[in-house]
Amino acid sequence: MGKRDRANRGGSKRGVWAIVAAAGEGNRFGGAKQFSPLGDCCVLDWAVRGAARWCEGVVVVLPSAGADAEHAWRPSNPAGDGSGQVVVLAGGVLRSDSVRCGLSRVPDDAEIVLVHDGARPLATDGVFERVIEAVRAGADAAVPVIDVTDTIRWRGGGTADRRQLAAVQTPQAFRAGALRAAHAGGGDATDDATLAEAAGATVVTVDGDSRNLKITESHDLVTAEALLQAHSEPGETGGDHG
């Protein structure tokens, strides 16, 4: 099944919007990793392209420091076919502040809102499809997770049972009202599902993808580049899988 047919199978884009959080300064990376070259564009371009295939519109939240956000980055053929609206604006100090900035530009009639990391360029169509369909099926929120393969040891002593653990990825999908309620209190968290759960939302997990890596260190770019060389089309990294 081709990628466009797959998107059609996932249902209409109508009512689905995404916020791509790309306002981080990349302190561990040593710079704004979201603008690092990857393939024929940059890391952020890949993240926006992936979201645009599944969404009616994408709000991209960029660092507030420096040049005007709307002129600091321009999407490179975000939807692949020129469709879809892309809104660019500056974010806040904290990640949650930036998501709230993005949420302010999501139309009131949006039904589902995705939140995606601008430093995750290789999220597959399968991951997007699973989180969206889980919310359409009735969940307030859906997050992709993968198994933890390393042994996790508590710093104070003792070892965690990794069978009870999962590593959380993005895109995370939310019923729009649930995401707005989660951010109404102005709290902060490392991901939006944590805020939603604290606000009483039902959060379900779906299968993520181990290749949906987050660019954190410079060597992550090497891995991402190798995956792109093996698979020429965005969204199909690692194959067109469910």
N, C-alpha and C positions, 0 to 999 in steps of 0.2 A: 504494500500500500504506500503510495506516495505521500510526501509530507502535507501537500495541500488537501488531499483526500482525507488524511488523518485529522486535520484541523476541522474539516467539515463534519466528520463523524462526531467530533467533540461537541457539536452544537453551535449555534449562532454566537458570534462575538457580541451581539447586542446586549447591553447591560453589564458587560464585563470590562472593568478598567484595571490598570496596574499602576502601582507606584514603584519605581526603581530607585532605591536608596543608594545614592552615589556621592554622598557629601563627606565621606571620611577623608582624613588627611593622609592616611597610610603611614603612620609612624613606624610600625614594625617593618613595613616594606621599604621605607626610605623615600617615600614620595607618593604621589597620587596614583596608586596602582590601577585605578579604573581607566586611566588614560594611557596605560602602557600599550605599545603595539602588540597585536596578536593577529596573525594571519594577514588579511588584507585591510584591517581597520584597527580598532582598539578594543580592549576588554569590555568597556561599557557598550560599545556598538553591538557586540554579540549578545549581551544581556538584554538590551532594548529590542533587538530583532526577535529574540525568542518570545518576549512578552507580546510584541506587536502581532505575532501570528495568531494569538489567542484572544486578543483584547480589542475592544472598540477604540480605546485610547490609552495612552501611556503617559504618566507624569514622571519626569526625570528630575530628581532633586540633586543638585550639585553643591560643591563646597561654597560657603558664603564668602570666604576670603578671596581677594583678588578681583579679577575682572567680573563684569556683569555676567551672571550665569547664562543668560540667554545668548550671549556672544562668545562664551568660553568653550562651548561644545555644540556641534551640530550633528544630528543623526545622520548616519551613512546608510541610506536606503533601509530604514528601520523595519518595514514590514515585508521587504523582499519584493513586493509588487506595487509599492507606492501608496497602499491603503493604510488607513488608521491615522489617528491624530496623535501627535507627540507634543506635549507641553513641557517646557524647561523652566525651572526656577531655582532659586537659591534655598539652601536648607538652614537648619539651626545648629546650635552648639552640640546637642546630643542627638543620637540616632533617632530616638523617639520624637524629638522636636522636628527633625527633618521629615519623618513620616507624617506628622501632623500638618506640616507645610504642604506636603503633597496631597494629603487628604482634603485640604481646603479647596483644591482645584479639581477634585473628582466631582462630576455632576451629581446633583441630588437624586436623580432617577437611576443611578447605577445600582445594580442588584448585587453584584459580586465584585469585590476588590481584592486584587492580588498585591502582596508586598514581596518584592524580589531584590536581592542584593546586586548592586551594580558590579560587584567583584566576582559574580558567578556567571561566567560567560557560556558555560556548556550545559545548561539545563535542557534536557531533552523534551520533545513534544509529549512523551509519555508521562513525565512528571507534571507538566502543566495540565494535561488532560485529567490525571487522577485527582489532583487537588480541586479542580473546578467541578468535576462530576460529584465529588464527595459533598461539596456545599450544595450543589443542585439537588442532591438526594436528601438534604435536610440538616446537615451539620452546620453549626454556626461558624466553624473554622476547620481547616484541614491543613496538616503540615506533612511534608515528605521527610521520612527518616530512613537511616541505614543502620545496620548492625555495627556495634563497636567491636573491633577486632583485636585491639590492644588490651592487655591487662591494665586495669585502672587501680592504682593504689592511693589511698587517702594519705595526705601529707602528715597527718598526725598518727599514722599507723593503721594497718589493716588493709584488706583488699576488697574492692567492690565486686559484686556479682554482675559481670557484664551482660548476663542474660536478661537482666532487668533494665539495661541501659540502651539508649538509642541516640545516635547523633542526628541532630535536626538540621535540615537544609531549607532553602527557599527555591522556588516561589511558595509562599504560604497564601492560602485562599480564605476569604472571609465573607460571610454575609455582610453587606455594606453597613447595615445598622449595628451589627455586633462590633465591627471595627471602629465605627464612630463612637460607640459607647465605651469601648476599651480605652480610647484616647481622650475621652471627655474629662477625665480626672487629671490629665497632665502628667502622668507617671512616666517612668523610664524603665526599660528592660532591654536585654540583648536581642530579644525577638518579640514580635507582636502577638504571637500566640500566648506568651506568658501574661501579657497585659489582658488579653481577651479572657483567658481562663480566670484571672483574678477578678474580672468583672462579671463572672458567672456564665460565660459562654461555654458551649460544648465543643471541645477540640478533639478531633479524630486524627489518627495517623494513617498515612498511605505509604506505599513503597517509594523511596527515593531512588537515587542512582549514585553509585560510588564514583562515577566519572563527573558528577556535578560538583566539581571541586570549587572551593573558594580561594581566590588568589590572595594569599597572605604573605608568603615569602617569595623571593625571586625565583627559586627553583620550581615553584608552582607554575610559572609561565612556561618553563621548559616542558613540563608535563602536558599543559594545555595545548601548546604548539604541536606536540607529537600527536595528540588526539585529533586535532584539526587536520593535520596532514593525512591521517588515516581515513577521515570522513570529510568530504568536501562541503557538505551543506550544514548550516546551523540547525540545531534541533535534532539532528540525526547522529550526533556523536555517539559512537558505540553501537550504531544500528538503530533501525526503526522498530522499537520494541515497546511493549506495553508494560 
